[in-house]
């Protein structure tokens, strides 16, 4: 931990030197939230979100806060080390093109429904009203990447072994669930004359209520759907590599971890709801992933189980510019030059792609330095080719 703020009802513990004003105000709102427990933790990738900073960890008693999970419920990472110890630039180009053929990116979905057997186990519609309504649409979203900061990367470690890394979540299904229950929570809080100001964007549901129970079940379904989504993408990418390299190719078991969810956990002697929004679980010996921005290195890590972070770490580098600001301020040729000087096949082709350029993000090496007490680095991965929406 780098510093602690003690001016609010609960302490705010920070793993970063500087935090933007908007994110700091959100952290102060969390520290004064009547259901918050013990303290608020901000990871080194912290930046402003809706209601709660991305890169924040909130523990609560009695309630769950949809905005403290976010709209991309279950978003997370997977990574696989392969047996390949070299891959040519021509092979990288062919593979990137082939991946775009089989994995829809951006707002694209599959034209045909995917195998229902890959969906999370079904439940009664009364238990999952939003997921049931969105089920047919979700079948076409399964195995799709999405846009924003989601990506598929081919990478290499210091031993030159090739890795596949994927970052994606629950697609529109998660957004529909998040928006529905946030609206519901806002209405219920207003009817109950909640003391939490609406401007704080911390509408909440009691866990022991029918609405809170439904949100919890739908959130868990979205977490499972996001995992199934990553697994299907990974299977198809590994299939391309296997077809290309045949007897030379093998893949190890994947690392798979989420960073937008809530879970019941034991901390400081109590059973509480831990909300991780853009934060990754890092309890002792858990293996996780901290990705860099496009063109930056990524890391396979092992958690140290730091209690003051609620056993958490960052989920990536974290933004230093909003999307519109990045498009307005960054120089396209300069950003392309940074990537091409390192021989990276990238996805920055026009000014509209600058929102995901490296210049819009924090220095991942500094982020890792700031959380050295939270995780141990097991592998550092250099990007070779990046596929984005």
N, C-alpha and C positions, 0 to 999 in steps of 0.2 A: 504494500500500500504506500502511496506517495503522500497523500495528505487527507485530513479529515475536517469537515465543516460541522460545527456544533451550535449553529445559531437557530436551528429549527427544533421541532418537537423531538425528532429522532436524529441521530448523527447521519451524515452522508460521507461515505468512505470512497475515496477516489484512487484509481490506479492510473492517473494521468495528471500532467502538470497544468494544462489549460483546458477549460471546457467552455464551449460557446454559451452565450447568454441565454438563449432559448432553452438549451438542454439543462442548464443549471437551474433555471426557474422551474422546469418540469421536475427536476430532482427535489427542489424545495417543496413543491406541491406533494410529492410522494412522501416526503419526510413528515408532512403535516396531515397526511391522510389518516383518518381515525382508526382504520383497520390495519395499518402498516405495523410490522413487527421488527423490533430490535434496532435495525438501521437500514439504510439504502446503500447499495453498492453500484458504483459506476466503473465499467471496464475501460481500458485504454482506447477502444474504438468508439467511445460514446459520442453521439451527436443527436440533434433534436429529432423527435418523432411525433406521433399523435398521442398526447396524454402522457406518455412515458418515453424517456430517451431510449433510442436504440443503443444497445450496449449497456443496458441497465438491468439490475436484478432487484426485484421487490418481493419480500415475503409478507404474507397477510394472514390474519386470523379471520375465520368465518366467511370470507367473501372471495370471489374471483372477479378480476377486472379484465373484460375483453380487450380493451385498448392496451393493457400491459402484456398481452400475448401478441397482438397485432393482427393484420389482415392476412398475412401469408402463414397461416397456422401450420406448424410442423416443418417449415422451411429448414433445410439443413444440407449437409455435405456427405458425400461418399468418396472414397479413394481406394484404388487398387494398385498394388505393385505387380508388374508383369515380369516375365522372364527375358523380355527384349532388352538388349544392352546397346542397341543402336537402331536408328530409324532415319532414313534419308529425307531430305527436303521434298523430293518428289513424292515419296510415300506419304509424308505429312499432308501435302496438298491434296492427294487423292483421298486420303482418309477424311480430311475436313469436309471435302465435297460430299463424300458418301454419308457422313454423319448428318449433314444437312438434308440429305434425301430421306433419311429414315426417322429423324427426330425433328418434328415441327418446332420452330422457334418463334419468339415474339407472340403475337396474338393467334397464331395458327394452331389448329387442332387437327387430329387425324380425321380423315373423311369417313372412316368406318369405326364403329365401336371396337374397342380392344377386348381382350378375353375377360369376361366377368369374373373368372376364377382368380384373377389377380387383384381384384378389389378386396378391401378389408371385409371380414365377415359381416353379413347383413344383420340388421336388427329390425325391430318393429318400427314402422313409420312413426308411431307416437313417440318413440325414443329419439328419433333422428328426423324431425320434420323438414329441416332445410336440406340435409344430405339426401333424404328420400326424394325431395322435389328436384334436386340437381343431379340425381344419379345418372340418368341417360346422357346428360351433357358431360359428366365426369368421366364416363367410359371413353369419350373421345379426347379427353384431356390427359388420360393416363399415358405415360411415355412421351410427354412433351416438356420442353424446356422453359418456355415463357421468355420474358424480356427482363429489362432492368439489370440488376447485378447478377442474374443467373448465368451460368456458363458451363460448358464442357471444355476441359483442358487436357491436352497431352503434355506430360512433364517428364523431367528426368531428375534423379537424385544425384548425390555426390559420387555414387558408384556407377553412374551412367545408366542405371536401370530405369526403364520407361514406366511411368504411372499414368493412370486415367483418374481424373478428378471431376466430380459433378456437383453443381450447386443448383438446387431447385426445390420447390415446395409443393403446396397443395393447389396451386393454380386458382382458377375462379371459384372452385368449391370452397376453399378456405376463406376467400373474401366474402362470399355470400353468407357463410356462417358468422363471420366476425361482424359484418355490418348488421345483420339481423339482430344479434344479441346485444350489440352496443346500443342500437335504437331501443330495444326492449328495456335494457337497463336504465337508459336515460328517462324513459317514461315512468318506470316504476320508482326510480329515485325521486322524481318530481312529485309523484303521488304521495310518497312517504315523507316529503319535506326533508330530504337528506341535507345534512349540514355541509356536504362537499359541494363547492361552487361548480356550476355546470361548465364554467370556463376552464376548469382544470382538466376536463375530458377524462375523468376517472369514474365514469358510471360503472356500477358494480352490481353483482348478483350474489345473494346469500347462497352458500353451498347447500344448505338444508331446505331450500325452496325448490318448487317444481321447475322454475325457469333456470335456476342455477344448476340443477341436476342435468337438465337437457343441454345446457351449454357445455357442461363438462363432458358429456357423452359425445356430443358433436365435435368438440375440440379433439378428443381422443381419436375419433374416426378420421378427422382431417390429418392428424399426425400420422396415423397408419397409412392413409392414402398418399401422403407426401413420400413416405418411405417406399411404398409400392411404386410410385412414379419414378423415384431415383433408381430403384432396382431394375425396372424394365428398361430405362435408358441405358443403364450400365450393361445389362445383358446384351443389348443390341450393339453397343459400341465394342464390347469385347468380342462379339461375334464377327464384326468386321475385321478386327485385328487377327482373330484366329483364322479367318478365311484368307487373309493376306499373307500371313507368315507361317501358317500350318504347323509343322512339327517343331518349329522354333518357339512356339507361343504357349505359355502357361500363365495363369493368373492366380495370385494368392487370395485368401479370404478378404473381403472388403472391410474397411473401416467405415462406419455409418453413424452419424450423430446429428441431432436436430438442434436448432437454436431459437425457435419461436414457440413456446409452449408454457403451460403451467403444470406443476406436479406436487403431490403431497410428499413432503420430506420432513425429516427430523433435524432441527437446528436449535442450538442453545437450549436444549431440554424441552422443546415443544414440537408438536406436529403442526406444520404450517403449510400454506400454499406458496410455493416458490414460482414466481413468474420470471421467466428468462425471455427477454425481448432483444433479439440480436446478441444473445449471450449463450455460451456453450457450457454444458456440465463438465466439471473438471475435478471430480472427487478423486481420491487417491487411487492411482493406477488405471483410471479410465483413459483409454486412448481416444483422442479427438483430432480435429482438423481446424487449423486457422489459415484460411486462404488469404492471399494477397490480392491486390487489385490487378486489372488486366496488365500483364507485362511484369508484374512483381512476383517475387518468390512466395511460395506457400509452405506450410509447416504441418507435419504430423507431430502431435504432442502427447504427453502423458500428464494427467492431472496430478497436482500435489495435495489436493484436498484442503485448501486454505479456508478455514471457517469464516473469516470476515468477508470473503467473496461469496458466501453461501455455496462453496465448492463450485465456482464458476470461473470462466475466462472469457476473453473476447471472441467474437465470431468472425473477425476479419480485421481489415485495416481501419475501416470507418471513414466516412466522408469528411472532407474539409470544405467542400462546396456543394450547394444544392445543384440539382440537374440543370435548371435554367441558367444559373450562374456559371456553371462549367461551360456550357455551350457558348455563353456570351464572352467569357474571359479567356478561355484556353485557346492556344494557337494550334490549328489543325496540323500543319506541317511539322511543327515542333514535337507534338505528341506522336505522330507517325514515325518521325525520326528516332525518337527514343526506343520505340518497339523494333524498328527495322535494324537499328544499330546492334541489337542483340540477336538478330536473326529469328525473331518471333513471328510466326504467322498469326496475324491479329484480326480484330473485327472493328477497327477504327477506320472507316472509309469516307466519312463525310462529317460535316459540322454537327449533324444530328446525333452522331455517335460519341461526341466529346463528353456527354454526361457520364460515360463509363470509361473515360481515359484515366490513365494513372495519375495525372495531375489533379483530378477531382478527389483523390483519396490521401489519407495519411501515409507516412512512411511505415511500411509493415515492419521493418527492422527495429524502428523505435518502439512500435507497439509491443513487439516481443520483448524488448528490453524492459519496458515498464511492467510487464506481467511475468517477469522471471520467477517471482515467488508463487505464481499460480500454476505454471506448467513447466515441464521439462521438454526440450526439443529432441525428438527422436529422428526426424529426417527433414531436411530442407530441400524443397523441390523447385526447380527452375522451369518456367513455361517454355514449351516448344511451339504449340499451336492452340489458339483460343477460338472457340465457337460460341457466339452470342446472338441474341435476337436483335 
